[in-house]
Amino acid sequence: MSSARESSTGSPSIEIIEIRVSSQHNLKSVQLSIGSFKRESPCPLDAKVHKLELSSPCQAVNFRLQSPSICKYDSADCGLRLLWKTRQAPAICHRSCRANAELSTLEWSKSFNKFDVVLGVKFSEYTGNAPTDEKSSTSGDLQPTTDVLFNFVDRFRVLVIGNSGVGKSSLINECFGVDDAAVSHSGAGVSNINTAIIASENGRFVLHDSQGFEHGEGGNFKKVVDFLKARKNMPNVRDQVHAVWLCFQVSVCEGDRLFEAGVEELFRMKSNGDLGPVPVITVFTQYDRLVEQVEFGNDLAFRKRNKHLDLATRSTRLAEEARAKFQGLCVGPFEQVVGTDIPHTAVSINKEYKDTRKMLNELVRLTADCVRKSLAVDVADDVALVSAIAQRVNPAVKIDAVIAVGKKRYWLGLAASVNFPGKTIEACLKVLHVDIIQVWNIQDDCRYLESKELKKLMIELVGNQYDEPSDPNTNFARAFSVLEALTKLIGALAAHAAPIVLPIVATLFLVKWIYDVYEQSALMLQRLMAYIVDFTIIMQIIFGLVVNARLRLSRRLIKLVFKAYSISEERTKVHEEIKEHVKLVGRFNRDAALVKIIELIKEYQLKPESMEELQSAVEMFENNEDEDWGLGKA
């Protein structure tokens, strides 16, 4: 973020990112009001500190710039108001702002009698290039569907309940792809349920942590109930709890204590509607310990019984016996106490256990399904969609979310130009591109996935047919799956220690079709369909490399994926099927293009076993040093 400066091209502006209020009194709510923009966030019960974060920053303009490091808000110019409420009295302020231009995070702060207010801001600059008529047909003012979704609910809010040592932190880290979801700020085993934990690596989920209901911890049970009751009554869905994960360590032998009496009471209150519609999902953690006990416990009884079997048969029998023991030690006793209608699943967070990822995939899928079924009908699908966006473990759930977002608006009536009349092709592709990126929710600190270079690669991929130039990276025929292409490309790179040369010709920078105004044509429909399908598959591969193979996102990695897909048989088949579809169906069946897009994405998405192969496929890939895009200058 850079500070604003005087410019002849336009007026500087600020973007409001967040408000933080601390008070000597219990806060009721915090509200930001700028002109017609209003956002209010109710505070948890008995909260004296509250932070209101804006997923889509609010822009304020026409403030007076005094110097490069000091700006002053004028209520007549920008209409800026900070309004907060307490249980005693409301207050309004109009004050000055100071921002250090050398800092990456800029803040306005002011202390009042019994209040401290901090306003997080960032500066931007108008270029003066936008048309003066906001309704200009080619201005590209298409709004991504995901932006509309995030204005409604920007984060998936999860309450995780469990005793110390059950593996809550590791579970959150694995499911949401973060490293700093520490569930304690005060020490081991200590948590504050009212503290909203937002990991820096993934801003699409917010965590609340609670200790379990151990013997003698009746006070903690009351805290959980009070928290859920307070949250269920908050007017905005974004502030309510969207799912509860109730975690127990799996029992491995008879006599293990599974859970405390408070659990039964919690589910009774849930059944009576006291806690609202939030789904409560029981998660039995560390399942791999049970499997290990079955295989190696009781003086190696299992191995002695099954030593005559081949490895595959023995593995199948081990899985069957582990499931039976899990049913007897965990599921059966649990259902006897709380009933059979409570959703539950087992998970492992041990990377060495073969079914760990499969189990985590099932947990996030189950969570999304429970949210969709449990919450109010008019909001359930959207909250479930945000849960799919927030998770970073299950690519199949991501694929479903990409399709769900597309079906909300821009993929509908694609052949009939329902959403794009009068817009430039560049604007149409931009909004499609942004929606897909935001659903995959990959950590991208350098914004490579939104870069003009990647968009140029995609435009060339769907806009022209080309032959690959002769280079060390493409000395094999196009007859391979994308995974085979990845393996061969990496082998060639290792042998020649060369940068990745993309199959893009000089005409890339002479492509003019994207600047034309959208018009209905068979070729245009083919390109839009191909962009959606190609980019979805490419993003799935990138997701697999970053999540499964634990590689950092870099230009080199993106180029590798793009190259592998562009020379793969999947890309060839996708383009051929799209051309044939448009030729046969034409442009007059409103939803035929949508049906075909979904069919192609489902047909050519990587299967779970293929996703697992990604890790071994890229073991030799050198990704420590990044490289430039290699596209020259536009």
C-alpha positions, 0 to 999 in steps of 0.5 A: 500500500502506498500513500496518496500524493498530489497528481495532475491525473486525478484526486487521491482517495482512501480506502477504509479497511477496518475499525477497532474500538476499545472502551471502558464500557461494554460495547453494543455495536460498532458502525461505519457510515460514509455517505450512503455506505453503512456497515454495522457490526454487533459486538459479542456479549460483554465485549470491551474491544471490537474490530469491524473488518471490511472484506470490500474496502469502502472508498472515501474521496475528496479529503484535503491533503495537507502534506505527504504524511498528514491528511485531514477529513472534512465532513462537508467534503467526504461525509466521514462519520465514526459512530459507536454505541455503548449500553450507556450512550452513543457518540459521533466524531469528526476528527483529523487523520495522521498516516506515516507514508513509510508504513505499509499499514496506515491508521487513523487513531484518536482517544476520547473520554473512555474510548479509543478508536483506530481506523485502518486505511490505505491510499490509492490514486485515481488515474483519470482514465475512467469515462465520466459517464458511469453508465458508459457501455464499455466502461467494464463496470461488471461486478464479480458475483463473489464480490456480491456474495462477500458483501453479504457474508465475507467469512465462514465463522466456525466455533471449535470445541475440544479439550487440550490435546485433541488436535484442534489447531492442527485440524484448522490448519489442515482444513483451511490451509493456514499456519498461524491458527493458534487457538490460544493467546494466553497460554497452552490450553487457554482460550477466549471464545469471544476472540475472533481469530483470523489467520493472515494466510486465509481471510475467508474464515474466522475461528472461535475456540473453546475448551471442552467440557471436562469434569469440573469445567461447568463454567466453560459449558455456560460460556459456550451456550451464552456465546451461541445464544448471543450470536444467533440473535445478531441481525447480520448473517456474517456475525452469526456462527455458521458451524460448530465442530465438537471435537473428541479424541477417538477412543482406542480401547474399552473404558476410555472416557469419550465425552463429558455430561455437558455434551448431552445437554448441549445437544438437548438445547440444540434439539430444542432450538435454544442455540439456533439453526447452526449445525453442530458436527461431531468430529472424532480426531486422531483416527490413525491412532485407532488404526495403529492400535488395531494393527499393532495392539494386543501383542500383534494379534491382527498381524498374526491372524492375517500374516498369510494374506497379501498386502492389499487384502491385509490392508482391506481387512485392517480398514474393516476391523478399524471401522468396526472398532470405531463403531463400537468404541465411539459411534455406538456410545455417542449415539446412545447418549445423544441420538442417531441424528447428529452428524459425525465423522472421523478424521486424522491429521497425521500426514503419514496416514494414507486416508488423512486427506480423504477424511479431511475432504469428507469433513469439509464436504459434510460441513457445507452440506449441514450448513445448507440444510440447517440454516435459514432457506434464504441464506443457507446456500450462500453461507455454504458457498462461503464455507467451500471457498474458505476451505483449502483441502477439498478440490472437488468442493471447490469445483462445485463452488466455481460452478455454483458461482457461475450459475448465479449470473455470468454463466447463465444465458452466455450464448444469448449475451444476457449479461454482457451487452455493450461491454468490452470482451476484456471486461467480460473476461475480467469478471469471469477470471476474478470469480474463479480466482476468488473461489479457489482462494489460494494464498497469493501475496504477490497477486500473480493470479490476477496479473495482466501476464496471466490474463494475456496467457489465457487470452492467447490460449482461448483466442488462437490456435498455435504450434509450440516452438521448438525448445527444450521444454517441448520436444515431445508430441502432444499426446499426454494427459496433463499429469504426464505433461507435468512429469515430462516438462519437469524432467526436461527442465531438470536436464537443461536447468532452463527457465520455462519457455511458454508456447506463446508467439509474438502475436500475443501482444497484437491480439485486439479482439478483447478490446472489441465490444461484445457481440453474439457470434459463434467464435465469441461463444467458443472463446468465453466457454473455453476461458471458463473451462480452461481456467477452472482446470488450470486453477485446480492443478495450481491448487493441487500443487500448492495444497497437496504438494506444499509448493509455494505459489510462484510465476515459475509454478504458474508457468509450469501448470499453464504449459502442461495444460496447454500441451495436454490432451485435455486442452485439445479435447475441451476445445474440440468439444466446445467447437462441436457443441457451438456448431451443433447447438448454435447460439439460440439455446439459452442454457445449452452453453451452461450445461456444456461448460459444467459437463466439461469441467466435471469430465476433465477435472482431476480425480482424487487419485490424480490429485494424489499423484501430483505430489510425486509428479513434482518432486523434482521441480525446482521452485526455490528461485522464481523467474519472470513471465518471459513474455516481453513487454506489451 
